[in-house]
Amino acid sequence: MKESLQKRDSWNSKLGFILATAGSAVGLGNLWKFPYTVGKNGGGAFLLVYMIFLLLIGYPLMLAAITLGRKTKLCAVGAYKSINKNWAFVGFLGVLCGFFILAFYSTVGGWVIYYLIEAIKGNLNTTNSTLLANIFTQFISSPQKSILYQAIFLIITYLIVVKGIKNGIEKASKIMMPALLIMIIIIAFRSLSLPNAIEGIKFLFIPDFSKVNLNVIMNALGQVFFSLSIGMGVIVTYGSYLDKKENIILASTYIPLLDTFVALVAGLATIPAVFSFNFEIAQGPSLMFITLPAVFSSMSFGYLFCIAFFILVLFAALTSSISMLEVCVSYFVDEKNKKRSSSALLITLVIFLIGIPATLSMGVLKDFKLLGSLNFFDFYDKLTSNIFLPLGGFLLSIFVGYVLTTKLALDEICINGEKFILASIWSFLIKYIVPPLVFIILINSLKELFTLIIN
Ligand code: PHE
């Protein structure tokens, strides 16, 4: 408890909050997951559904989560519990979700570290898709290597969380985040100037409505939750550090805006190049790792760009992974009175163990489908993005809408006399739109997951 209180003091600045929360939101979800999910789900049709969910569900929930955190000044479990004891389980669900996200997030974090090293060695300097695909496949097919790099990613995450240098990392993101932004804008320009890039733009921005199906809808909702870090208590926890004098409305507007901007630019950096180089748009998780090195190879100073890019991606991934680990650790520290260092170590170890099958299922265990037609990586991804996070978001909307009540939430939002012109729209969305909409999609996702497992 003491430890978390100390931390609470040191985070009392709006910039600290924005940096930490934006750091959590902007990560592999934007740079790696968004482009390939767009690619797999029909391009513009997916983007359109994504944008609608962002406005109707993501943004209102972001505001709700920050408000709940700041009102109670407690971490996720404590926040729910302090208002109604029976609701503590929502915080606990978030902790559980953190374990499973980090389990496969660290797989990809490991890939980024490996690619950084390969970039330094100068091994990625080609636009040949077969060669680039080989580099990727060879790496993920080596159990030793891919597990080793996953472990390195987790160890770095652990060290940051336990050594209390999170603050330093968040301050560093003041430089790293703008650097990342400038960098992907430049890459996007390069990608857009490649021959045939226009096909990629069309794919991304012109919706083909015949492609909108239930799957696209479920994945778009999952991506909104995943990308904004909503539904597992990260935002509630970070919101609890926000000072009472800060404007919640502004703070919760910046984050989704920035997050969506980064995702879109990452899409523009990747997708036109995929069309230009004639790569496979629906190839899935390997998309960024195969496409972007080709873009770098086609630009001057590409070698340096490639290195700088993977450093920045690693940084963005770490500011997200520490937020997940933090939710899990603070649960055991605050709620179970455990020591910070030992609980962090134990949690990281458990995540590593759950994570190993996810890593292997991209390589040697590729065809080993323990869970019906899903491998472990896909299972963790679907379980968290399409089930746990939406469930957490659904419960958050019910909680803020009816248990805390939007009236009390609005009192907190406007505590310094802030004018919130969208107040009644926000209340309406939180009470009447978010819960049924998320619920219906959630039921379908559950059905889908169940069918995939038993098949
Ligand atoms: N939003 C993060 C990203 O885009 C991932 C994340 C999900 C972080 C859930 C925390 C909680 O990379």
Boltz pocket constraint, residues with backbone or C-beta under 6 A from the ligand:
constraints:
  - pocket:
      binder: B
      contacts: [[A, 24], [A, 25], [A, 26], [A, 27], [A, 28], [A, 29], [A, 30], [A, 101], [A, 225], [A, 226], [A, 227], [A, 228], [A, 229], [A, 230], [A, 232], [A, 234], [A, 316], [A, 320], [A, 321], [A, 323], [A, 324]]
      max_distance: 6.0
